[in-house]
């Protein structure tokens, strides 16, 4: 692995599309911040800001995270999607830290350096949401700013719905409100066809074998072919392959989708009562753009920003504008 990607065992995670559900489960936790030289060194020019590596714990699950920005700054938690890991937000870390925020970017459970608990039930949205609350608790934060992309956006929606008093403001990128997603899956054949992979991922072992074959060729090609040319460099893909190859990683990542059907969550109140900003790349190959506007109906106060020439991988393709919109919204 090139020297600019240095880490004891692994590197980073990955990226894809997602769908969902949600709920809550509180957990025990403690946070240990470690100098980056002892755990994760990121001296790539892509991540130029000084970072630390941290470990959070939610019950038996350990969550690796990268942290940047002033220790006394307002906390922003950024959640990656499938098949990514914290590196999916690497373009936004420096601008947010420079704006005075304490930026926390975890590898979500099942990914990269975080725990990969056995069993599909470990990846129910109740568990995923509980990880976010555990991170906030360990940081001593009653309220945090939260942003998510893809599956990370699904978890962010769920956290805001189930724990509105813990979220100051919410930003979601290219994933609709869970009620909208369910509605479109049930009523729109076009969206159902775009979501074929969700059903494929319900099979045992075959999805893992398919994605990992020939040095993760399918997974890498999926990123490249669903994004604008040049979005993912060959160096990026080296890092993704290293993350995907971690023991248990692919099964952990795919178990998010398996839990989607097997461990559903019912919401007593589906309205989002947290100030919300939705960012959407309209050339998304996985999700219909109509769902972005429809999601506004489920929010007390929300605004939508669309990008006509961006794909599902919006924060990679329009990094400066996405960073600007995050800083502007969280600063208000």
N, C-alpha and C positions, 0 to 999 in steps of 0.2 A: 504494500500500500504506500502511495507517495507520502513523503514526510509531512506534508501540510495537513494530512488527515491522521492524527495520532491519537491513539486510545489504547487502554490496556488489553481489551478483548475484542471490542467491536467499534463501530463507528456510529452510524446513524440509521434511520429507519426507512420510510418510503411513502408511497402515495397512490391513491385510487379514488373511486366514488363510494358513496354510502347511502343508506337509508336507515329506518329506525323505529324508536319508541323511547320511553323514559321512566324513571322513578328514583327512589332515594334509599340510602342505607348509610347511616353514620358509622364512623370508624375511629379506632385508636390511632394515634400518630405521633411521630417525633421527627424533627428535621435536623439534619447534620449538613452544614455547609463546609465543603472541602476546597482548598485552593485548587484551581484547575490543573496545575502541574502534577497533582497527586492522583487525579482521576481521569480527567478528560481535557486534553489540550487541543485547542482550536486556534491555530495560527494561520488559517487560510485567510487570504485577503477578502473572502466573502463574508467573514465574520470578524471585522476589524476591531470591534469594541471589546474591552476587557470582560471576561466572563468567569464565573465560578461554576463548579459542579456541585449539586446538592442531592441528597437522598431524603425523600419523604417516606413515611410508612403509614399505611392504612391497614390495620390488622396485620396479617402476614404478608401483605403485598408491599414491596418496596418500589418506589417510583423514582427513577433518575430524572433529574432536571438540570437545565442550564439556566443560570441566573445572571443578570446584568443590571446596571444602573445603581443609583444611590440607595443605600440600605434603609434610609428613612423615607424613600419616595412612595407614592401611592402604588399599590400592587396591581400589575396587569398580568393575567394568566392567559397564555396562548396555547390552544389545543390543536394538535395536528390531526389529520385524517388518515385514510388508507390509501396506499400502503406506505405512509410516511413515518416520521418521527420528529423530534424537535427541530431538526434541520429544515423542515418545511417552512419555518418562520424565520430563517436566518437573515433575510433581507429587512425584516421589521425590527429586529432586536436593537440595533444601534440607534435608529431614529427615536424609538420609544425611550431608550435609556438616556439619550441626549436631551430629551424633553423633560427629564426628571423622574421618570417612572422606574419602579423596581420591577423588572421584567422577569417572569418565571415561565419557562418553556419546558414542560415535562415530556418525557417519552411516556405515552399512555400505557396502561398495563397490556402485556402481550407483545410490546414493541421494544426493539433495540436493547438498551441496558436495564429496562424495568423488568419486574417479575412477570413470569408467564404462568399464572396459576392453572392447574389442571381443571378440566371440566368446562362444559359450555356455560353452566350457570354462573361461573365466575365472571362472565362477560356480559351479563344482563345489564341493561342501562342503569338499573338501580345501583349496581356496583360501580359503574363508570362515573356516575354523578357523585357517589360517595368519595371517590378519589379527589375530585375537585374541592369538595368541602373539607376533606382532610388536609389538603395543601393549605387552604385558607386558615384553618384552625391552627396548624403548626406554625404558620407565619404570624399568628396573633391578629389576624384581620377579620373583623366582623363583616366587612363588605369589600369586594374586589371588583375590578374591571375585568371582564371576561370576553375573549374572542375565540372563535373556532372556525375551522375550515373542514368541509367534508364531514367525516364522522366526528371530528372535533366540534363542528357546528351542531351536530345532532346532540352531543353531550351538553354543549353550551345552552341550546334551547331547553333541554330537560332540566338543567340546573336552575335556569331562570324561572321556569314554570313552577318547579317544586320548592325552590328556596329563594323567592324574590327578595327577601330581606337581606340575603347574603351577596347579592349582585348589584353593584352601583349602576353599571351600564353594560349593555350586551352588543357585540358585533358578530354577525354570522356571515360566512362567505360560501356561496354556492351550495347551500342546502336549505330547503324550505322548512317551515313550521311542521312538526310531526303530523298534525291533522291534515295539512295540505298534501303531504307526501302520501299518506294513506288514501286520501280521496282520489288522487291522480292514479295511484296504482290500481284502484278498484274501478275507475271509470274511463281511463285513457289508455287505449291499447298501445299507443306510441310510447308512453312512459313505461308500460309493462315490458315492452320489447327492449327498451334501453336498459332495463334493470335485470336482464337475463342472468347476469353473473351472480345476483343475490340467490337465485334458485340453484345455480350450479354449485355455489359454496355450501349448500346444505348437505352435499354428499360427503361421506367420510373419505379421508386420505387422498382421493383423486385430485381435488383442487390444489393441495400442497404439491403433489407430484407434477401437475401440469405447470404450475408457476415456477417451480424450481428447476425444471428440466433445462439442460443445456446452459447452465450457469445463469438461471433466472431470465432466460431470453424473453419469454412472454411478458413477464412483469415489467422488464425494462422497456420493451417495445410499446407496451400499453401507455407508459408515461410519455414516451417520445411522440407516438402517433396521435395522442389525444390532446397535445399541447401545441403551441405555436413553435415553428422551427427555431431551434437554438435555445429553447427554454431549459432543457436538461442537458448539461454537458457530459462528455465522457467521464470527466472527473467526478461529477455528481453521481453518475451511475455506479462508479466504483464504490462510493460510500453506501449507496442503497443496497448493493449486492452484499456488502459486508454486514449490514444490519439484517437483511433478510436471512442470511446464513447463520445467524445466532441460534443455538439450540432451542427448539420449541417456538421460534418466532412466527413462522408462517402459520402454524396451527393456532397460536394465540391470536394473531391478526384476523384469521378467517373465522375464529370462534365468535367474534363480534357479530358477524352476519348470522351464524347459526343460532346465537342467543336471540336474535331479532324475532325469529318465528317461535321459538320455544319458551321464551320468558317475556311475555308481553306486559306492558305497564298501562294501567288505567289512570287517567288524569281526572281528578274531581273538578278542576278548573283549568281549562286549556288556554285561557287568555294569558298573554305575557304582560305583566304589570311593571316591567322594567324598561326604561328608555332603550330603544333598540335601533341599530343601524344595520341594514342588509346591503351587502355588496354582491354583485352578481355579474359574472362573465357570461355573455349571451351566446357564446359559441360552445357551450358546455355539451359534450357528446353524451353525457349520462343523464342529465336532468333537464326537463323542459323549462324554459325561461318564464313561462306563464306562472309557474309556481312561486316565483319571487314576489310578484305583485299580489297574488292571492294571500301570501303570508301576512301582509300588512293588516288584513282583516282580523287577525288573531292577536294583535298587539294594541295596547292602550295608546302608545305613542311610538311610532316607528317611521323611519324614512328609508327610501330605497335609492341606491346608486347603481346604475347599470353601465357595463362596459361592452360596447358593440363588437369590438374586435378581440376580446379576451375569451379564453376557454375556461374549463373547470379549474385550472391552476392559476387563478387570478393573482394571488399574492406573489407568484413567481414571475408572471408576465408583466404586471404593472406594479412593481414593488414600491416605487416612489409615491405613486398616487394612493396606494393602499395604506402605506405608512402615514401619509399626510391625513387621510381620513380617520385613521385610528387616533392619532395625536389630537387632531381637532375635536373629535367627539369626546374623548376622555378628559380633555382639558376644560371643557365647558362647565 
